Amino acid sequence: MAIQQPEQFYGTGRRKAAVARVFLRPGEGKIIVNGKEFQTYFRGLLRAVHALQAFRETGTAGRYDAVITVNGGGPTGQADAIKLGIARALLKVNPDFRAQMKPKGLLTRDPAKSSARSTA
């Protein structure tokens, strides 16, 4: 008898030197970043709540748990990388979400001061 794995959706986000790997699973809206609760990881960074914008735009807030690993960059770059990773994972949940997220700029990587790879 095989153990059934829960359905999971993956998205990668990058911003400057930060890289976020986002795994979404159906759940209650619990968000874990590098083993810590979202609010604990981004304690005091008000801009971090923008990382969850894709959930609000698609009406999926509280419907998916997110397990996120992020490294590199600073807190703001990490929050922006998470925002892109969540948006890309939600596209795998439902490709029709593109119409809601694209006009808000949630599917575009901000290339400003990206990592050394872009320098020639």
C-alpha positions in Angstrom: 0.0 0.0 0.0 1.6 3.2 -1.2 1.5 6.3 1.0 -0.2 9.2 -0.9 1.9 12.4 -0.9 -0.1 15.6 -0.5 -0.4 17.7 -3.7 2.5 20.2 -3.9 3.3 23.2 -6.1 6.8 24.7 -6.6 8.0 28.1 -7.6 11.4 29.8 -7.6 11.8 33.5 -7.1 14.9 35.7 -7.4 15.7 39.3 -6.5 19.2 40.7 -6.4 21.3 38.0 -4.7 18.3 36.4 -3.0 16.9 33.1 -4.1 13.6 31.7 -2.7 12.2 28.2 -3.2 8.5 28.1 -2.5 6.5 24.9 -1.9 2.7 25.3 -1.6 0.5 22.6 -0.2 -3.3 22.7 0.5 -3.6 23.8 4.1 -4.6 26.6 6.4 -2.3 29.4 5.4 0.7 28.6 7.6 3.9 30.1 6.2 7.3 28.8 7.3 10.5 30.5 6.1 13.8 28.8 6.8 12.2 26.8 9.6 10.6 29.9 11.3 7.1 31.4 11.2 6.9 34.1 8.6 6.3 36.9 11.1 9.2 35.8 13.2 11.6 35.5 10.2 10.7 39.0 9.0 10.3 40.6 12.4 10.0 44.3 12.1 10.2 44.5 8.3 6.8 46.0 7.3 7.6 45.5 3.6 7.6 41.8 4.0 3.8 41.6 4.0 4.0 42.5 0.3 5.6 39.1 -0.2 2.1 37.7 0.4 0.4 39.9 -2.2 -0.1 37.0 -4.7 -2.3 35.2 -2.2 -4.5 38.3 -1.8 -4.8 39.0 -5.5 -5.9 35.4 -6.3 -8.2 35.0 -3.3 -6.1 32.0 -2.1 -5.0 33.5 1.3 -5.5 30.9 4.0 -5.9 28.0 1.5 -2.3 27.0 1.1 0.5 26.3 3.5 3.9 27.5 2.3 7.3 26.0 3.1 10.0 28.4 1.9 13.7 28.3 1.9 15.5 31.5 1.0 19.2 32.5 1.0 21.4 35.3 -0.1 20.7 39.0 -0.2 19.1 41.1 2.5 15.7 41.0 4.1 14.1 43.2 1.4 15.5 41.2 -1.5 14.5 38.0 0.2 10.9 39.3 0.6 10.8 40.2 -3.0 12.2 36.8 -4.1 9.5 35.1 -1.9 6.8 37.2 -3.6 7.9 36.0 -7.1 8.2 32.4 -5.9 4.7 32.4 -4.4 3.3 33.9 -7.6 5.0 31.3 -9.8 3.8 28.5 -7.6 0.3 29.8 -7.7 0.5 29.7 -11.5 1.0 26.0 -11.2 -2.1 25.7 -9.0 -4.2 27.5 -11.6 -2.8 29.0 -14.8 -5.8 31.3 -15.0 -4.3 33.3 -12.1 -2.0 34.9 -14.6 -4.7 37.4 -15.6 -4.9 38.6 -12.0 -1.2 38.7 -11.2 0.4 39.9 -14.4 -1.1 43.5 -14.3 0.1 43.8 -10.7 3.7 43.0 -11.8 3.8 39.8 -9.6 5.2 37.6 -12.4 8.1 39.9 -13.3 11.6 39.7 -11.8 12.9 43.1 -10.8 16.4 43.2 -12.5 17.6 46.2 -10.5 21.1 45.6 -9.3 20.9 41.8 -9.9 23.7 39.6 -8.9 27.1 39.5 -10.6 25.9 37.1 -13.2 24.3 39.9 -15.2 27.5 41.9 -15.4 29.7 41.3 -18.5 
